[in-house]
Amino acid sequence: MTDLPSLFERAVTAARRLPERPGNDTLLRLYALYKQATEGDADGPQPGFFDFVGCAKREAWEQLAGMTDDEAMRNYITLVRALGAKV
């Protein structure tokens, strides 16, 4: 059986090779799950007010506050698989 961090890294690689680009909502979810899995709860400076993409990413990440890294990894893997990638 493959350990969770290794499976997560395979999912990250698979997500970069998806045949079709996911929609913006899905991309935000992937970003937020990745950040939560690798860095934990959102911390540090907020993006500038006119950095609309940065603000959307930060907001998506902040919504996952309190989620464990293992849970974020599992959710990321599940989402990548749902997008048709083989992990």
C-alpha positions, 0 to 999 in steps of 0.5 A: 500500500502506498503511503498518503504523502506519496499518493498525494505527490502523484496526484499533484503530478497528475493534476498538472497533466490533466487533458482538459483545464478544469473550471475556475472553481475546481482550480481554486479548490485544488489550490486551496486543498494543496495549500492546506495539505502542505502549509496548514491554515492560511497565514501571512499577509493578505493579497492586495485589494486589487489582486482579484486572483490572489484574493480568491485563492486566499478566500478559498484556502481560508475556508479550509481552516482547521482541516488536517493535512491528511484530510486535505491530501485525501480530498485533493486525491479524490478531486484529481481522480474525479477529474479523470486522472489516474493516481 
